[in-house]
Structure formats: structure tokens, C-alpha cells
């Protein structure tokens, strides 16, 4: 299976950072006793263990790194070594993972690997501030397809990946997206896979109780401390035009997702939110959930549970065109 194979999958986040001794280095890097006082180091992890003894490895990985002076360093991480360390001058650096990577899994202790489907859930290129005489942690998060359930893995184990998914019905389209207004092109399917970053509870003056969900593809750490895992990616299925499933899905990878589920004083539930990345911004709601409702917890907030809004209005603004229509949005939590 190739890395962009659109099948149901389980989100897995592979941090390109680890609190490890800066020991064996991948291809393209020379081992060092420690960072020079006038340089810093970026650590990219290419391999990690899963919760059941499996091993995950980022294969065919090539990184283009532009340092603070504008100089380019190309790092070949396509070998079998578990990590890459690159010395750079202090300042802002840009790290881009080239196309062609694959995520691989081994179930025999690393003797053999097989490719598994995955999406990149971080900005690419990603940016990091290199600190003098310090290692800095760069993260690329991946959402991994599996067929037997849902699982998220970092350097530890995270078991709460989520999904917003359903039908994508286009009613109006303009500019370069105009072909989506044609019959036969205007109904497709979508899925947003993400690692939840925060869930905030807010009470409004009128008594409305809101849960605000936030997720985003994180960038770098603030110095020699590994960042929290994040990751957001989108896929579009049955897309005969190909623009949503292609360049727009790519730019939404590693974007910012926030949505609000509100319990209103009149007993109704309202859904609203936005998802943006690159040059695309998708706004949905506010709309009263009318199909399958969440419940209420003891404090009167919506339960964090499955719900289904079958007529959620949305507008999409992308570079060169717009869309509007309805989402058949389902809120899917990981299996217990």
C-alpha cells in the first residue's frame, strides 16, 4: 500500500523528535560528540516502537533544510538508521519532507518491513527555531491507515484519535472549483482525521453550555523540550474532478481545526466550526443538529459522543474559487 492510498485508517503520530542520546545518526550525517557552541542541532526520529511490539519506520525519507542563512542542506534518511541529527546555525530553519516517503511496519522485530497507508498531518515544510548549543525537536505527524481499528502512537501511546466524516454536497461553485457544481461531480465524501489538542467547556450568559474542540498540526518545540503530539489531515473520496482530493487535501494537512458543540437553553444542540490550512478555509454552521443528537452530561454540557448532522451548511474559500453546500457530518470517537 502506498502512502497516499485512500482507505479507512487508524491515525498514528510519529514524532520527528525524541529525548534520546544523540547517538547513531542516519545517512547523510556525521556523528558528533555534541553541538558546537555556535550551532544547534535538529533531531529527526525515523523509527519508533508500537504498543504491541511492532516497529514503525519512515522509509524513503529525504529532507530539504534551509537554515537561517538561506543555505540548503539535503539529508538522506532513506536508510535503516532510526534517527537523523543535523547541525545548523542558530535561527529559523525550514524543514521539508520530500514526496515519495512511505511509512513501514515490522512485526518481526525489524527483520522485515511492509508499507502501510498514511497521511502527513503536519505542515510541510515545517519551521523550527534552532538554538545555539542545544538540540531542538522537529515533529512530523502521520495518520496511519489500518483495517483493524483505530490507534495513535507517538513516542508513547495515544489512544484518542478522532474523525469528522460523511457526505460533501456542493450546491454552488465558482472559479477553478466551478466543475464541482455539475451533476455527477457535486456529491462526494470526506473525512478529517485528527489528534485532539484541547477540549474547553464554556458557559455563555444565556446559559448555553459549549464544548470547544481544537486540533492542529504542530510545528517545532520551544527549545530542547519535545512538543505535544498533534496532527490533522483531510481526505476526499469519489472525487472525479480531483482538485479536492489532490492539492486542497494536501494543503489542509497540518491545518487548524476547531468546532463547537453547544447545548442551548431550549434543549437543542448547535454545531459550528472551521478548518483551514494553506489557502483553503472551510467554515461550517452554526446549525441545529437534527439527526442524531449528543446527550447531556451531569453539568448540562453536551456529552463527548457520536452525533450526526445531516444538513450542516458550509462555505469553502480556496485560492481561485469557492464552494458552498451541505455536509453530512458524523462525529466519530475512537473505539473504547
C-alpha beads as a LAMMPS data file, in Angstrom:
LAMMPS data file: protein, C-alpha beads

336 atoms
335 bonds

1 atom types
1 bond types

-500.0 500.0 xlo xhi
-500.0 500.0 ylo yhi
-500.0 500.0 zlo zhi

Masses

1 110.0

Atoms # bond

1 1 1 0.000 0.000 0.000
2 1 1 1.318 3.403 -0.909
3 1 1 1.431 6.367 1.439
4 1 1 -1.464 8.127 -0.251
5 1 1 -3.754 5.097 -0.552
6 1 1 -7.274 6.347 0.403
7 1 1 -8.577 3.554 2.662
8 1 1 -10.047 3.604 6.151
9 1 1 -7.181 4.009 8.542
10 1 1 -6.048 4.479 12.075
11 1 1 -4.300 7.724 12.969
12 1 1 -0.722 7.302 14.167
13 1 1 1.538 10.222 15.047
14 1 1 5.283 9.728 14.538
15 1 1 7.218 12.493 16.317
16 1 1 10.325 13.522 14.466
17 1 1 11.873 14.198 17.866
18 1 1 12.928 12.191 20.885
19 1 1 14.560 12.708 24.242
20 1 1 17.312 10.279 23.284
21 1 1 21.059 10.447 23.449
22 1 1 22.270 11.899 20.183
23 1 1 23.847 8.621 19.232
24 1 1 23.583 6.667 15.909
25 1 1 22.863 9.013 13.014
26 1 1 21.108 8.271 9.738
27 1 1 22.632 8.517 6.283
28 1 1 23.960 11.919 5.316
29 1 1 25.026 12.905 8.859
30 1 1 28.292 12.508 10.686
31 1 1 28.360 11.579 14.372
32 1 1 29.392 14.356 16.718
33 1 1 30.378 14.468 20.362
34 1 1 27.897 17.301 20.920
35 1 1 26.672 20.543 19.409
36 1 1 29.209 23.231 18.646
37 1 1 28.768 26.306 20.893
38 1 1 27.934 28.352 17.786
39 1 1 25.458 25.861 16.308
40 1 1 22.437 23.866 17.344
41 1 1 21.040 20.516 16.270
42 1 1 17.762 19.270 14.846
43 1 1 16.832 15.707 15.765
44 1 1 14.525 13.815 13.393
45 1 1 13.316 10.423 14.578
46 1 1 12.655 7.899 11.797
47 1 1 11.670 4.890 13.871
48 1 1 9.608 4.055 16.940
49 1 1 8.023 1.093 18.681
50 1 1 4.291 0.456 18.889
51 1 1 2.346 -0.721 21.944
52 1 1 2.309 -4.378 20.899
53 1 1 5.947 -4.805 19.935
54 1 1 5.586 -3.668 16.324
55 1 1 8.079 -1.185 14.881
56 1 1 7.220 1.749 12.651
57 1 1 9.795 3.273 10.300
58 1 1 9.668 6.249 7.956
59 1 1 11.163 4.963 4.711
60 1 1 12.445 6.757 1.600
61 1 1 12.722 9.946 3.649
62 1 1 14.615 12.886 2.175
63 1 1 14.617 16.240 3.967
64 1 1 15.480 19.638 2.475
65 1 1 16.573 22.004 5.256
66 1 1 17.090 25.734 4.730
67 1 1 18.918 27.287 7.677
68 1 1 18.736 30.876 8.944
69 1 1 21.334 31.996 6.383
70 1 1 19.381 30.526 3.460
71 1 1 21.816 27.669 2.927
72 1 1 20.313 24.351 1.833
73 1 1 21.190 21.012 3.430
74 1 1 19.659 17.896 1.910
75 1 1 19.533 14.956 4.284
76 1 1 19.164 11.398 3.036
77 1 1 17.204 9.482 5.656
78 1 1 16.323 6.601 3.357
79 1 1 18.455 4.024 5.129
80 1 1 17.581 1.826 8.075
81 1 1 19.017 4.017 10.838
82 1 1 16.472 5.181 13.419
83 1 1 17.255 8.906 13.526
84 1 1 18.916 11.881 11.858
85 1 1 20.808 14.717 13.559
86 1 1 21.691 17.881 11.627
87 1 1 23.902 20.714 12.935
88 1 1 22.706 24.203 11.907
89 1 1 23.433 27.827 12.827
90 1 1 21.006 29.470 15.272
91 1 1 17.823 30.998 13.854
92 1 1 14.722 29.971 11.965
93 1 1 15.109 26.856 9.802
94 1 1 12.670 25.296 7.350
95 1 1 12.431 21.507 7.007
96 1 1 10.578 19.898 4.117
97 1 1 9.906 16.189 3.718
98 1 1 10.069 15.381 0.016
99 1 1 7.321 13.367 -1.717
100 1 1 7.961 9.668 -2.069
101 1 1 8.142 8.774 1.639
102 1 1 6.441 5.642 2.932
103 1 1 5.532 4.550 6.431
104 1 1 6.509 0.965 7.140
105 1 1 5.673 -1.554 9.843
106 1 1 7.597 -4.555 11.138
107 1 1 6.023 -7.348 13.170
108 1 1 9.188 -9.443 13.446
109 1 1 11.497 -7.196 15.444
110 1 1 12.758 -5.233 12.448
111 1 1 13.794 -8.185 10.280
112 1 1 11.336 -7.122 7.587
113 1 1 9.020 -4.166 6.965
114 1 1 5.893 -3.689 4.882
115 1 1 4.392 -0.372 3.757
116 1 1 1.175 0.866 5.339
117 1 1 -1.081 3.675 4.127
118 1 1 -0.537 7.035 5.803
119 1 1 -1.298 10.728 5.571
120 1 1 1.016 13.530 6.619
121 1 1 -0.733 15.525 9.339
122 1 1 1.803 18.318 9.848
123 1 1 2.712 21.435 7.869
124 1 1 5.228 20.654 5.145
125 1 1 7.588 22.452 5.032
126 1 1 7.718 22.842 8.784
127 1 1 9.669 25.508 10.660
128 1 1 11.795 25.409 13.775
129 1 1 13.938 27.865 15.734
130 1 1 17.432 26.437 16.189
131 1 1 19.086 27.386 19.491
132 1 1 22.843 27.648 19.943
133 1 1 24.445 24.667 21.663
134 1 1 21.067 22.915 22.063
135 1 1 19.194 20.079 20.375
136 1 1 15.796 21.179 19.062
137 1 1 12.910 18.858 18.350
138 1 1 11.160 18.853 14.982
139 1 1 7.924 16.931 14.576
140 1 1 6.155 15.441 11.601
141 1 1 2.888 13.693 12.489
142 1 1 1.424 10.895 10.419
143 1 1 -2.061 9.431 10.319
144 1 1 -1.754 5.750 9.528
145 1 1 -4.247 3.569 7.731
146 1 1 -5.069 0.223 9.246
147 1 1 -8.047 -2.045 8.713
148 1 1 -8.480 -3.427 12.222
149 1 1 -9.288 -0.417 14.365
150 1 1 -8.071 2.989 15.407
151 1 1 -4.790 3.695 17.147
152 1 1 -2.485 6.638 17.650
153 1 1 1.174 6.232 18.548
154 1 1 3.824 8.791 19.440
155 1 1 6.980 8.106 21.411
156 1 1 4.444 6.932 23.965
157 1 1 0.943 5.692 23.187
158 1 1 -2.014 7.967 22.474
159 1 1 -5.416 6.328 22.182
160 1 1 -7.724 9.226 21.310
161 1 1 -7.628 9.957 17.563
162 1 1 -10.940 11.278 16.243
163 1 1 -12.785 11.755 12.965
164 1 1 -15.318 14.081 11.355
165 1 1 -16.648 12.369 8.254
166 1 1 -19.563 11.949 5.894
167 1 1 -21.029 13.338 2.702
168 1 1 -19.901 16.510 0.910
169 1 1 -22.716 18.009 -1.178
170 1 1 -21.829 21.005 -3.368
171 1 1 -24.634 23.436 -4.239
172 1 1 -22.655 26.376 -5.674
173 1 1 -19.119 26.614 -7.034
174 1 1 -17.056 29.387 -8.607
175 1 1 -13.700 29.942 -10.287
176 1 1 -11.410 26.961 -10.616
177 1 1 -13.816 24.953 -8.441
178 1 1 -16.775 25.555 -10.795
179 1 1 -16.725 21.946 -12.145
180 1 1 -17.974 20.763 -8.730
181 1 1 -21.369 22.376 -9.438
182 1 1 -22.025 19.979 -12.322
183 1 1 -24.294 16.962 -11.753
184 1 1 -22.195 13.895 -11.086
185 1 1 -19.382 15.947 -9.565
186 1 1 -21.301 17.617 -6.756
187 1 1 -21.599 14.714 -4.329
188 1 1 -18.562 13.111 -2.764
189 1 1 -17.317 12.006 0.639
190 1 1 -14.839 13.458 3.102
191 1 1 -13.009 12.608 6.305
192 1 1 -10.986 14.769 8.689
193 1 1 -8.697 12.766 10.960
194 1 1 -7.118 14.479 13.944
195 1 1 -5.489 14.179 17.325
196 1 1 -7.454 16.301 19.819
197 1 1 -5.304 19.027 21.352
198 1 1 -7.810 20.613 23.746
199 1 1 -11.449 20.381 24.834
200 1 1 -12.707 23.527 26.567
201 1 1 -16.001 23.950 28.436
202 1 1 -17.610 27.407 28.322
203 1 1 -20.883 28.740 29.768
204 1 1 -22.391 31.716 27.921
205 1 1 -24.505 34.458 29.529
206 1 1 -27.760 32.974 28.172
207 1 1 -26.967 29.602 29.793
208 1 1 -25.674 27.911 26.657
209 1 1 -23.040 25.311 27.546
210 1 1 -20.381 24.780 24.916
211 1 1 -17.661 22.273 24.290
212 1 1 -14.932 23.759 22.081
213 1 1 -12.681 21.219 20.347
214 1 1 -9.280 22.206 18.947
215 1 1 -6.708 20.305 16.889
216 1 1 -3.812 21.363 14.685
217 1 1 -0.648 20.106 13.082
218 1 1 2.107 21.304 15.376
219 1 1 5.386 22.699 14.251
220 1 1 8.525 22.778 16.397
221 1 1 9.268 22.741 20.084
222 1 1 10.264 25.760 22.140
223 1 1 13.831 24.650 22.686
224 1 1 15.119 21.301 23.919
225 1 1 11.685 20.029 25.019
226 1 1 9.719 17.647 22.829
227 1 1 6.361 19.131 21.735
228 1 1 2.994 17.547 22.404
229 1 1 1.776 15.356 19.595
230 1 1 -0.698 16.798 17.126
231 1 1 -1.825 16.104 13.625
232 1 1 -4.709 16.914 11.289
233 1 1 -5.320 15.580 7.789
234 1 1 -8.201 15.512 5.328
235 1 1 -9.219 13.153 2.551
236 1 1 -11.882 13.433 -0.134
237 1 1 -13.270 10.306 -1.784
238 1 1 -15.182 9.722 -5.049
239 1 1 -13.800 12.994 -6.391
240 1 1 -13.995 12.812 -10.175
241 1 1 -12.679 16.367 -10.589
242 1 1 -9.649 15.672 -8.392
243 1 1 -8.948 19.146 -7.017
244 1 1 -10.339 18.498 -3.535
245 1 1 -8.716 15.072 -3.256
246 1 1 -5.439 16.438 -4.643
247 1 1 -3.984 19.893 -3.925
248 1 1 -6.662 21.054 -1.477
249 1 1 -6.378 17.951 0.716
250 1 1 -2.605 18.393 0.661
251 1 1 -2.708 21.996 1.853
252 1 1 -5.243 21.131 4.583
253 1 1 -2.764 18.612 6.026
254 1 1 -1.374 20.017 9.258
255 1 1 -4.019 22.763 9.307
256 1 1 -6.101 24.148 12.177
257 1 1 -9.450 22.606 13.144
258 1 1 -11.841 23.969 15.735
259 1 1 -15.504 23.162 16.272
260 1 1 -18.089 23.885 18.934
261 1 1 -20.940 21.696 20.149
262 1 1 -23.410 23.775 22.178
263 1 1 -26.295 22.717 24.423
264 1 1 -28.859 25.528 24.135
265 1 1 -31.320 26.519 26.900
266 1 1 -34.233 25.427 24.669
267 1 1 -32.931 21.850 24.628
268 1 1 -31.424 21.926 21.129
269 1 1 -27.806 21.290 20.157
270 1 1 -25.864 23.534 17.794
271 1 1 -22.733 22.744 15.758
272 1 1 -20.290 25.219 14.223
273 1 1 -16.626 25.286 13.327
274 1 1 -13.846 25.883 10.837
275 1 1 -10.929 24.045 9.263
276 1 1 -8.216 25.901 7.426
277 1 1 -4.795 25.234 6.024
278 1 1 -2.767 26.758 3.218
279 1 1 -5.091 28.813 1.007
280 1 1 -8.273 26.935 1.965
281 1 1 -10.763 27.866 4.675
282 1 1 -13.856 25.714 5.311
283 1 1 -16.471 27.236 7.622
284 1 1 -19.437 25.136 8.766
285 1 1 -22.550 26.038 10.747
286 1 1 -23.836 27.316 13.038
287 1 1 -26.643 24.798 12.613
288 1 1 -29.024 22.918 14.869
289 1 1 -28.146 19.227 14.918
290 1 1 -31.241 17.437 13.683
291 1 1 -30.424 13.779 13.031
292 1 1 -28.612 12.047 15.905
293 1 1 -28.079 14.221 18.986
294 1 1 -25.380 14.017 21.647
295 1 1 -26.595 13.666 25.205
296 1 1 -26.113 15.891 28.242
297 1 1 -23.581 15.267 30.973
298 1 1 -24.405 15.894 34.672
299 1 1 -23.276 19.531 34.322
300 1 1 -25.508 20.221 31.337
301 1 1 -22.746 20.172 28.704
302 1 1 -23.038 18.080 25.531
303 1 1 -21.577 14.630 26.026
304 1 1 -18.391 13.949 24.103
305 1 1 -20.026 11.310 21.938
306 1 1 -21.224 10.371 18.478
307 1 1 -23.604 12.755 16.754
308 1 1 -24.809 13.234 13.190
309 1 1 -25.891 16.448 11.488
310 1 1 -27.310 15.618 8.061
311 1 1 -27.755 19.195 6.770
312 1 1 -24.803 21.193 8.053
313 1 1 -24.221 24.213 5.770
314 1 1 -20.640 25.004 4.771
315 1 1 -18.714 27.541 2.724
316 1 1 -15.237 26.942 1.363
317 1 1 -12.849 29.613 0.161
318 1 1 -9.770 28.414 -1.710
319 1 1 -7.189 30.058 -3.912
320 1 1 -9.047 30.651 -7.167
321 1 1 -12.553 29.516 -6.215
322 1 1 -15.319 28.968 -3.682
323 1 1 -17.783 26.235 -2.766
324 1 1 -20.932 26.136 -0.679
325 1 1 -23.339 23.373 0.212
326 1 1 -24.114 20.826 2.897
327 1 1 -22.033 18.420 4.973
328 1 1 -23.455 15.133 6.266
329 1 1 -21.181 15.303 9.279
330 1 1 -20.655 12.474 11.735
331 1 1 -18.624 12.898 14.930
332 1 1 -16.671 9.666 15.385
333 1 1 -14.714 8.847 18.518
334 1 1 -12.156 6.041 18.863
335 1 1 -13.416 2.628 19.814
336 1 1 -13.267 2.091 23.606

Bonds

1 1 1 2
2 1 2 3
3 1 3 4
4 1 4 5
5 1 5 6
6 1 6 7
7 1 7 8
8 1 8 9
9 1 9 10
10 1 10 11
11 1 11 12
12 1 12 13
13 1 13 14
14 1 14 15
15 1 15 16
16 1 16 17
17 1 17 18
18 1 18 19
19 1 19 20
20 1 20 21
21 1 21 22
22 1 22 23
23 1 23 24
24 1 24 25
25 1 25 26
26 1 26 27
27 1 27 28
28 1 28 29
29 1 29 30
30 1 30 31
31 1 31 32
32 1 32 33
33 1 33 34
34 1 34 35
35 1 35 36
36 1 36 37
37 1 37 38
38 1 38 39
39 1 39 40
40 1 40 41
41 1 41 42
42 1 42 43
43 1 43 44
44 1 44 45
45 1 45 46
46 1 46 47
47 1 47 48
48 1 48 49
49 1 49 50
50 1 50 51
51 1 51 52
52 1 52 53
53 1 53 54
54 1 54 55
55 1 55 56
56 1 56 57
57 1 57 58
58 1 58 59
59 1 59 60
60 1 60 61
61 1 61 62
62 1 62 63
63 1 63 64
64 1 64 65
65 1 65 66
66 1 66 67
67 1 67 68
68 1 68 69
69 1 69 70
70 1 70 71
71 1 71 72
72 1 72 73
73 1 73 74
74 1 74 75
75 1 75 76
76 1 76 77
77 1 77 78
78 1 78 79
79 1 79 80
80 1 80 81
81 1 81 82
82 1 82 83
83 1 83 84
84 1 84 85
85 1 85 86
86 1 86 87
87 1 87 88
88 1 88 89
89 1 89 90
90 1 90 91
91 1 91 92
92 1 92 93
93 1 93 94
94 1 94 95
95 1 95 96
96 1 96 97
97 1 97 98
98 1 98 99
99 1 99 100
100 1 100 101
101 1 101 102
102 1 102 103
103 1 103 104
104 1 104 105
105 1 105 106
106 1 106 107
107 1 107 108
108 1 108 109
109 1 109 110
110 1 110 111
111 1 111 112
112 1 112 113
113 1 113 114
114 1 114 115
115 1 115 116
116 1 116 117
117 1 117 118
118 1 118 119
119 1 119 120
120 1 120 121
121 1 121 122
122 1 122 123
123 1 123 124
124 1 124 125
125 1 125 126
126 1 126 127
127 1 127 128
128 1 128 129
129 1 129 130
130 1 130 131
131 1 131 132
132 1 132 133
133 1 133 134
134 1 134 135
135 1 135 136
136 1 136 137
137 1 137 138
138 1 138 139
139 1 139 140
140 1 140 141
141 1 141 142
142 1 142 143
143 1 143 144
144 1 144 145
145 1 145 146
146 1 146 147
147 1 147 148
148 1 148 149
149 1 149 150
150 1 150 151
151 1 151 152
152 1 152 153
153 1 153 154
154 1 154 155
155 1 155 156
156 1 156 157
157 1 157 158
158 1 158 159
159 1 159 160
160 1 160 161
161 1 161 162
162 1 162 163
163 1 163 164
164 1 164 165
165 1 165 166
166 1 166 167
167 1 167 168
168 1 168 169
169 1 169 170
170 1 170 171
171 1 171 172
172 1 172 173
173 1 173 174
174 1 174 175
175 1 175 176
176 1 176 177
177 1 177 178
178 1 178 179
179 1 179 180
180 1 180 181
181 1 181 182
182 1 182 183
183 1 183 184
184 1 184 185
185 1 185 186
186 1 186 187
187 1 187 188
188 1 188 189
189 1 189 190
190 1 190 191
191 1 191 192
192 1 192 193
193 1 193 194
194 1 194 195
195 1 195 196
196 1 196 197
197 1 197 198
198 1 198 199
199 1 199 200
200 1 200 201
201 1 201 202
202 1 202 203
203 1 203 204
204 1 204 205
205 1 205 206
206 1 206 207
207 1 207 208
208 1 208 209
209 1 209 210
210 1 210 211
211 1 211 212
212 1 212 213
213 1 213 214
214 1 214 215
215 1 215 216
216 1 216 217
217 1 217 218
218 1 218 219
219 1 219 220
220 1 220 221
221 1 221 222
222 1 222 223
223 1 223 224
224 1 224 225
225 1 225 226
226 1 226 227
227 1 227 228
228 1 228 229
229 1 229 230
230 1 230 231
231 1 231 232
232 1 232 233
233 1 233 234
234 1 234 235
235 1 235 236
236 1 236 237
237 1 237 238
238 1 238 239
239 1 239 240
240 1 240 241
241 1 241 242
242 1 242 243
243 1 243 244
244 1 244 245
245 1 245 246
246 1 246 247
247 1 247 248
248 1 248 249
249 1 249 250
250 1 250 251
251 1 251 252
252 1 252 253
253 1 253 254
254 1 254 255
255 1 255 256
256 1 256 257
257 1 257 258
258 1 258 259
259 1 259 260
260 1 260 261
261 1 261 262
262 1 262 263
263 1 263 264
264 1 264 265
265 1 265 266
266 1 266 267
267 1 267 268
268 1 268 269
269 1 269 270
270 1 270 271
271 1 271 272
272 1 272 273
273 1 273 274
274 1 274 275
275 1 275 276
276 1 276 277
277 1 277 278
278 1 278 279
279 1 279 280
280 1 280 281
281 1 281 282
282 1 282 283
283 1 283 284
284 1 284 285
285 1 285 286
286 1 286 287
287 1 287 288
288 1 288 289
289 1 289 290
290 1 290 291
291 1 291 292
292 1 292 293
293 1 293 294
294 1 294 295
295 1 295 296
296 1 296 297
297 1 297 298
298 1 298 299
299 1 299 300
300 1 300 301
301 1 301 302
302 1 302 303
303 1 303 304
304 1 304 305
305 1 305 306
306 1 306 307
307 1 307 308
308 1 308 309
309 1 309 310
310 1 310 311
311 1 311 312
312 1 312 313
313 1 313 314
314 1 314 315
315 1 315 316
316 1 316 317
317 1 317 318
318 1 318 319
319 1 319 320
320 1 320 321
321 1 321 322
322 1 322 323
323 1 323 324
324 1 324 325
325 1 325 326
326 1 326 327
327 1 327 328
328 1 328 329
329 1 329 330
330 1 330 331
331 1 331 332
332 1 332 333
333 1 333 334
334 1 334 335
335 1 335 336
